[in-house]
């Protein structure tokens, strides 16, 4: 990319982050409702600190820290840097103020522009690489902002809307169909030009047995049948750790579902509304997704199966339902009657897989502090694939590996079912 293109992209991504915060009141910026949730003010500061620490500090020596305490306040988990604020205490800070954090963003933006315009030709490739990484890091936080804001507003007894007027999806959805995939050797992982995270590499050969994958995500209506059949009261469907969560945390439905009298309600970024039965079920943990699959005698796909299906379906971010569409909820796409491939492989909701988050064969973590970005989290987490309605279009691809702990529910995650092929597969 030319320097002007990098700077133009930088400014667009940074502006998107600010635009996501525009519907917020000042009071919303400082709330932390659970340790997993960070206040929006912290996200604004942290994404700026990332550029200051990883781009400006090593390549603009005359650029002193904007404020000495910001490294302590806005470092997330990088042990290579100094002490940092405990994650669960990010919501305890009234200072710096929201306006001071925005001023910090503006100052970092000014310094990044100066660096891009003045860095030597020899240093430019490394500066460009770090800026692009920082932009993808910020795009991750754009989705986190929406996740966290939803939890913050849903916890408020008034159930305020983040953005009123978000339209619902279709009123009916066709019955899910299994799509068969021929087994055999294939490639998995990122290869080619463009950006990817280190956990997507190296691309490697992998044998995948024949399997079937449903052509769409599980709906609220279908998941409600699991609830009404006593799914949350029957230990037989659950992994042991999942059953412990059900009992000790009182799970009875997906996060943000409420039973008010005889009606099921659901909190959305549009506020509290009647449960939309024909939308994809969202905010389920890995434990819930796995229990639902077991209840039906099916299973979740492995990430290798998911990627094989996404490649076969020619999954394209350009046609997926992502952040830029502005719907802020998952919907079912329209289907051409002749289409015999799975839909929604990118966008709408992240999809749980049955695969633990582990390194690929030959994985190499990045050097230095950036080596802490992904590799050190390869323990105890499960892989999700595909992106959601809150994922930026330039950020997602079929090889992207997201990961969460199996008991987490506040992310925009849904379910696609799989099973071993019982008949001749149709797609190779």
C-alpha positions as CSV (number, residue, x, y, z in Angstrom):
1,X,0.0,0.0,0.0
2,X,1.1,3.6,-0.7
3,X,1.6,5.8,2.4
4,X,-1.5,7.9,1.5
5,X,-3.6,4.7,1.3
6,X,-2.4,3.5,4.7
7,X,-3.2,6.8,6.3
8,X,-6.6,7.0,4.6
9,X,-7.4,3.5,5.9
10,X,-6.1,4.4,9.3
11,X,-8.3,7.4,9.6
12,X,-11.4,5.5,8.4
13,X,-11.0,2.7,10.9
14,X,-10.4,5.1,13.8
15,X,-13.4,7.1,12.8
16,X,-15.6,3.9,12.8
17,X,-14.6,3.3,16.4
18,X,-15.7,6.8,17.3
19,X,-18.9,6.4,15.3
20,X,-19.9,3.3,17.3
21,X,-19.7,5.3,20.5
22,X,-21.8,8.2,19.2
23,X,-25.1,6.8,20.5
24,X,-23.7,6.6,24.0
25,X,-24.3,9.0,26.9
26,X,-21.2,10.1,28.8
27,X,-22.3,7.9,31.7
28,X,-22.3,4.8,29.5
29,X,-18.6,5.2,28.8
30,X,-17.4,4.2,32.3
31,X,-19.6,1.3,33.3
32,X,-18.2,-2.3,33.7
33,X,-20.9,-4.9,34.4
34,X,-18.6,-7.9,34.7
35,X,-14.9,-8.7,34.4
36,X,-15.2,-9.7,30.7
37,X,-16.8,-6.4,29.8
38,X,-14.6,-3.3,29.5
39,X,-16.0,0.3,29.6
40,X,-16.2,1.9,26.2
41,X,-13.8,4.6,27.5
42,X,-11.2,1.9,28.1
43,X,-11.5,0.5,24.5
44,X,-10.9,4.0,23.2
45,X,-7.8,4.4,25.3
46,X,-6.5,0.9,24.8
47,X,-6.6,1.0,21.0
48,X,-4.7,4.3,21.0
49,X,-2.2,3.0,23.5
50,X,-1.6,0.0,21.1
51,X,-0.4,2.4,18.4
52,X,1.6,4.5,20.8
53,X,3.4,1.4,22.3
54,X,3.9,-0.7,19.2
55,X,4.3,1.9,16.4
56,X,5.2,5.3,17.8
57,X,7.6,4.3,20.6
58,X,10.0,2.2,18.5
59,X,9.8,4.3,15.3
60,X,9.3,7.9,16.5
61,X,11.9,8.2,19.2
62,X,11.1,11.9,19.9
63,X,7.5,10.9,20.7
64,X,7.3,10.8,24.5
65,X,4.2,9.1,26.0
66,X,1.1,11.3,25.9
67,X,0.7,10.7,29.7
68,X,2.9,8.5,31.8
69,X,0.0,6.7,33.5
70,X,-1.7,5.6,30.3
71,X,0.5,2.6,29.8
72,X,-0.6,1.4,33.2
73,X,-4.3,2.2,32.6
74,X,-4.7,1.0,29.0
75,X,-2.3,-2.0,28.7
76,X,-4.5,-5.1,28.3
77,X,-2.4,-8.2,28.9
78,X,1.2,-7.5,27.6
79,X,3.6,-8.8,30.3
80,X,6.5,-7.3,28.3
81,X,5.4,-3.9,29.4
82,X,5.2,-2.5,33.0
83,X,2.5,-3.2,35.6
84,X,-1.1,-2.7,34.4
85,X,-4.5,-2.1,35.9
86,X,-6.3,-5.3,36.9
87,X,-8.9,-6.1,34.3
88,X,-11.8,-6.3,36.7
89,X,-11.1,-2.7,37.9
90,X,-11.3,-0.9,34.5
91,X,-14.8,0.4,35.5
92,X,-13.5,2.0,38.7
93,X,-11.9,5.0,37.0
94,X,-13.7,8.3,36.7
95,X,-10.4,9.8,35.4
96,X,-9.1,10.2,32.8
97,X,-12.3,11.7,31.6
98,X,-14.0,10.7,28.4
99,X,-13.0,14.0,26.8
100,X,-9.4,13.4,27.8
101,X,-9.4,10.0,26.3
102,X,-10.7,11.5,23.0
103,X,-8.0,14.1,23.2
104,X,-5.5,11.2,23.6
105,X,-6.9,9.5,20.5
106,X,-6.5,12.8,18.5
107,X,-2.9,13.2,19.6
108,X,-2.0,9.6,18.7
109,X,-3.7,10.1,15.3
110,X,-1.6,13.3,14.7
111,X,1.6,11.5,15.6
112,X,0.8,8.5,13.4
113,X,0.2,10.9,10.5
114,X,3.5,12.6,11.1
115,X,5.3,9.2,11.3
116,X,3.7,8.0,8.0
117,X,4.7,11.2,6.2
118,X,8.3,11.3,7.5
119,X,9.6,7.8,8.2
120,X,12.5,6.7,5.9
121,X,12.0,4.4,2.9
122,X,13.9,1.7,4.7
123,X,11.8,1.8,7.8
124,X,8.4,2.1,6.0
125,X,7.7,-1.6,5.4
126,X,7.9,-2.4,9.2
127,X,5.9,0.7,10.1
128,X,3.3,-0.2,7.5
129,X,3.1,-3.8,8.9
130,X,2.6,-2.6,12.5
131,X,0.0,0.0,11.5
132,X,-2.0,-2.6,9.6
133,X,-1.8,-5.0,12.6
134,X,-3.0,-2.1,14.8
135,X,-6.0,-1.5,12.6
136,X,-7.1,-5.1,12.7
137,X,-6.6,-5.0,16.4
138,X,-8.9,-1.9,16.6
139,X,-11.4,-3.7,14.4
140,X,-11.5,-6.5,16.9
141,X,-12.3,-3.9,19.6
142,X,-15.0,-2.4,17.4
143,X,-16.9,-5.6,17.8
144,X,-16.0,-5.8,21.5
145,X,-17.4,-2.3,22.0
146,X,-20.8,-3.5,20.7
147,X,-20.7,-6.7,22.7
148,X,-19.8,-4.7,25.9
149,X,-22.3,-1.9,25.3
150,X,-25.1,-4.4,24.8
151,X,-24.2,-6.0,28.2
152,X,-24.0,-2.6,29.9
153,X,-27.4,-1.5,28.6
154,X,-29.1,-4.9,29.2
155,X,-28.0,-4.8,32.8
156,X,-29.7,-1.4,33.3
157,X,-33.3,-2.0,34.7
158,X,-34.6,0.5,32.1
159,X,-33.3,-1.7,29.2
160,X,-32.4,1.3,27.1
161,X,-31.8,0.8,23.4
162,X,-28.4,1.4,21.9
163,X,-29.9,2.5,18.6
164,X,-33.7,2.4,18.3
165,X,-35.3,1.4,15.1
166,X,-33.3,-1.6,14.2
167,X,-35.5,-3.7,11.9
168,X,-36.2,-7.4,12.6
169,X,-35.4,-10.1,10.1
170,X,-37.7,-12.4,8.1
171,X,-41.0,-13.6,9.6
172,X,-40.4,-17.2,8.5
173,X,-37.4,-19.4,7.7
174,X,-37.2,-22.5,5.6
175,X,-36.4,-25.9,7.3
176,X,-32.7,-26.5,7.6
177,X,-31.2,-28.8,5.1
178,X,-28.0,-30.9,5.4
179,X,-25.4,-30.3,2.8
180,X,-22.9,-33.1,2.1
181,X,-19.2,-32.6,1.7
182,X,-16.8,-35.2,0.2
183,X,-13.9,-36.2,2.5
184,X,-10.3,-36.2,1.5
185,X,-7.1,-34.2,1.6
186,X,-7.3,-30.4,1.5
187,X,-5.6,-27.2,2.7
188,X,-6.3,-25.4,5.9
189,X,-5.0,-22.0,7.0
190,X,-4.2,-18.7,5.4
191,X,-1.9,-18.5,2.4
192,X,-1.5,-15.9,-0.3
193,X,-1.4,-12.1,-0.2
194,X,-3.0,-9.8,2.4
195,X,-3.2,-9.6,6.1
196,X,-3.7,-12.6,8.5
197,X,-3.0,-13.2,12.2
198,X,-0.2,-15.5,13.2
199,X,-2.7,-18.1,14.5
200,X,-4.1,-18.6,11.0
201,X,-0.7,-19.8,9.8
202,X,1.0,-21.8,8.4
203,X,-1.3,-23.3,5.8
204,X,-1.0,-27.0,6.0
205,X,-2.5,-30.2,4.4
206,X,-5.2,-31.9,6.3
207,X,-7.5,-34.9,5.8
208,X,-11.2,-34.3,6.6
209,X,-13.6,-37.3,6.5
210,X,-16.9,-36.9,4.7
211,X,-19.5,-34.8,6.7
212,X,-22.7,-33.0,6.5
213,X,-23.3,-29.4,7.5
214,X,-26.7,-27.7,7.9
215,X,-27.3,-25.0,5.3
216,X,-28.2,-22.4,7.9
217,X,-27.9,-21.4,11.5
218,X,-30.2,-22.7,14.3
219,X,-33.1,-20.4,14.9
220,X,-34.7,-19.1,18.1
221,X,-37.8,-21.1,17.4
222,X,-35.7,-24.4,17.2
223,X,-33.7,-23.6,20.3
224,X,-36.9,-22.8,22.2
225,X,-38.0,-26.4,21.6
226,X,-34.8,-27.5,23.4
227,X,-35.8,-25.3,26.4
228,X,-39.4,-26.4,26.4
229,X,-38.3,-30.1,26.3
230,X,-36.4,-29.5,29.6
231,X,-33.0,-29.1,28.0
232,X,-31.7,-27.0,30.8
233,X,-32.9,-29.5,33.4
234,X,-31.5,-32.7,31.9
235,X,-27.8,-33.3,32.8
236,X,-27.6,-36.0,30.0
237,X,-27.2,-33.3,27.3
238,X,-24.4,-31.5,29.0
239,X,-20.6,-31.7,29.4
240,X,-19.7,-31.8,33.1
241,X,-18.4,-28.2,33.2
242,X,-21.4,-27.0,31.3
243,X,-23.8,-28.7,33.7
244,X,-22.0,-27.0,36.6
245,X,-22.6,-23.6,34.9
246,X,-26.3,-24.4,34.4
247,X,-26.8,-25.3,38.1
248,X,-24.5,-22.7,39.7
249,X,-25.3,-19.7,37.5
250,X,-29.0,-20.5,37.0
251,X,-28.9,-20.7,33.2
252,X,-32.4,-21.4,31.7
253,X,-32.1,-19.8,28.3
254,X,-29.5,-17.9,26.1
255,X,-28.2,-14.7,27.5
256,X,-30.6,-11.8,27.2
257,X,-33.7,-14.0,27.0
258,X,-36.3,-13.2,29.7
259,X,-39.6,-14.9,30.6
260,X,-42.2,-12.2,31.4
261,X,-45.5,-13.8,32.3
262,X,-46.3,-16.1,29.4
263,X,-44.1,-14.3,26.9
264,X,-40.5,-14.8,26.0
265,X,-38.7,-11.5,25.5
266,X,-35.2,-10.8,24.4
267,X,-32.9,-7.8,24.9
268,X,-31.4,-6.5,21.6
269,X,-29.5,-3.4,20.7
270,X,-32.9,-2.1,19.8
271,X,-34.1,-2.6,23.4
272,X,-36.3,-5.2,24.9
273,X,-38.7,-6.9,22.4
274,X,-40.7,-10.0,21.9
275,X,-38.5,-13.0,21.0
276,X,-38.1,-13.0,17.2
277,X,-38.6,-16.7,16.6
278,X,-37.3,-16.8,13.1
279,X,-33.9,-15.2,13.7
280,X,-30.7,-17.1,14.4
281,X,-30.3,-17.9,18.1
282,X,-27.5,-15.8,19.6
283,X,-25.5,-15.4,22.8
284,X,-25.1,-19.1,23.5
285,X,-22.0,-20.6,25.1
286,X,-20.1,-23.5,23.7
287,X,-21.7,-25.6,26.4
288,X,-25.2,-24.6,25.3
289,X,-24.4,-25.1,21.6
290,X,-22.9,-28.6,22.3
291,X,-25.9,-29.5,24.6
292,X,-28.4,-28.5,21.9
293,X,-26.5,-30.6,19.3
294,X,-26.5,-33.6,21.6
295,X,-30.2,-33.2,22.3
296,X,-30.8,-33.6,18.5
297,X,-28.3,-36.4,18.1
298,X,-26.0,-34.2,16.1
299,X,-22.8,-32.3,16.8
300,X,-20.9,-29.1,16.2
301,X,-18.5,-29.0,13.2
302,X,-14.8,-29.1,13.6
303,X,-13.0,-26.0,12.4
304,X,-11.4,-28.0,9.6
305,X,-14.9,-29.0,8.4
306,X,-16.1,-25.4,8.8
307,X,-13.3,-24.1,6.7
308,X,-13.7,-26.8,4.1
309,X,-17.4,-25.9,3.7
310,X,-16.6,-22.1,3.6
311,X,-14.1,-22.7,0.8
312,X,-16.5,-24.9,-1.1
313,X,-19.2,-22.2,-0.7
314,X,-16.8,-19.5,-1.9
315,X,-17.6,-17.5,1.2
316,X,-17.2,-13.8,0.3
317,X,-17.1,-10.9,2.8
318,X,-18.5,-8.7,0.0
319,X,-21.9,-10.5,0.1
320,X,-22.0,-11.2,3.8
321,X,-24.0,-9.4,6.5
322,X,-21.4,-7.5,8.4
323,X,-20.8,-4.3,10.5
324,X,-21.0,-1.9,7.5
325,X,-24.6,-3.0,6.8
326,X,-25.7,-1.4,10.0
327,X,-28.5,-3.9,10.9
328,X,-26.9,-4.8,14.2
329,X,-28.7,-8.1,14.5
330,X,-28.4,-11.5,12.8
331,X,-30.9,-12.3,10.1
332,X,-31.4,-15.1,7.6
333,X,-30.3,-14.2,4.0
334,X,-32.6,-14.7,1.1
335,X,-31.8,-17.9,-0.8
336,X,-32.0,-18.7,-4.5
337,X,-33.9,-21.9,-4.8
338,X,-31.1,-23.5,-6.9
339,X,-28.4,-22.8,-4.3
340,X,-27.1,-26.1,-2.8
341,X,-24.4,-24.7,-0.5
342,X,-24.5,-23.5,3.1
343,X,-25.5,-19.9,3.7
344,X,-24.1,-17.4,6.2
345,X,-20.6,-18.9,6.3
346,X,-19.4,-15.3,6.9
347,X,-21.3,-12.7,8.9
348,X,-24.4,-12.6,11.0
349,X,-23.1,-14.7,13.9
350,X,-19.8,-16.4,14.9
351,X,-20.3,-20.2,14.8
352,X,-19.0,-22.4,17.6
353,X,-16.9,-25.3,16.4
354,X,-15.9,-28.5,18.3
355,X,-12.2,-27.6,18.0
356,X,-10.0,-26.5,20.9
357,X,-8.0,-23.4,20.2
358,X,-4.5,-24.8,19.5
359,X,-1.6,-23.9,17.3
360,X,-1.3,-25.2,13.7
361,X,1.6,-27.6,12.9
362,X,4.7,-25.4,12.5
363,X,3.1,-22.4,14.2
364,X,5.5,-19.5,15.1
365,X,4.4,-16.8,17.4
366,X,5.5,-13.2,16.5
367,X,8.7,-11.8,17.9
368,X,8.8,-9.6,21.0
369,X,5.7,-8.3,22.8
370,X,3.5,-9.0,19.8
371,X,4.1,-12.7,20.4
372,X,1.7,-12.3,23.3
373,X,-1.1,-11.4,20.9
374,X,-2.5,-14.8,20.2
375,X,-0.2,-17.7,21.1
376,X,-0.4,-17.5,24.9
377,X,-4.1,-17.9,24.8
378,X,-4.0,-21.4,23.2
379,X,-5.3,-23.2,26.3
380,X,-8.8,-23.9,27.5
381,X,-10.6,-22.0,24.7
382,X,-12.7,-23.1,21.8
383,X,-12.6,-21.9,18.2
384,X,-15.4,-19.9,16.5
385,X,-15.5,-19.1,12.8
386,X,-17.2,-16.8,10.4
387,X,-17.7,-13.4,11.9
388,X,-20.9,-11.6,12.9
389,X,-23.0,-8.6,12.1
390,X,-20.6,-6.6,14.2
391,X,-17.4,-7.7,12.4
392,X,-16.0,-5.2,9.9
393,X,-15.9,-6.4,6.3
394,X,-12.2,-5.8,5.7
395,X,-11.4,-7.8,8.9
396,X,-13.0,-11.2,8.2
397,X,-12.0,-14.1,6.0
398,X,-12.7,-17.9,5.8
399,X,-9.4,-18.7,7.7
400,X,-10.0,-16.3,10.6
401,X,-9.9,-18.1,14.0
402,X,-11.8,-16.4,16.9
403,X,-11.6,-18.0,20.3
404,X,-13.6,-17.8,23.6
405,X,-13.8,-19.8,26.8
406,X,-16.6,-22.4,26.5
407,X,-18.7,-20.8,29.2
408,X,-18.8,-17.2,27.8
409,X,-22.0,-16.0,26.3
410,X,-21.9,-12.2,25.7
411,X,-20.2,-12.5,22.3
412,X,-22.4,-12.7,19.1
413,X,-22.2,-16.4,18.7
414,X,-24.7,-18.9,17.3
415,X,-25.0,-22.6,16.2
416,X,-24.6,-24.5,13.0
417,X,-25.1,-28.3,13.3
418,X,-23.0,-31.0,11.6
419,X,-22.9,-34.8,11.5
420,X,-20.9,-37.6,9.8
421,X,-22.1,-38.1,6.3
422,X,-24.8,-40.8,6.1
423,X,-25.1,-40.8,2.3
424,X,-23.2,-39.9,-0.8
425,X,-21.7,-36.4,-0.4
426,X,-22.5,-33.8,-3.0
427,X,-19.6,-31.2,-2.7
428,X,-16.0,-31.9,-3.0
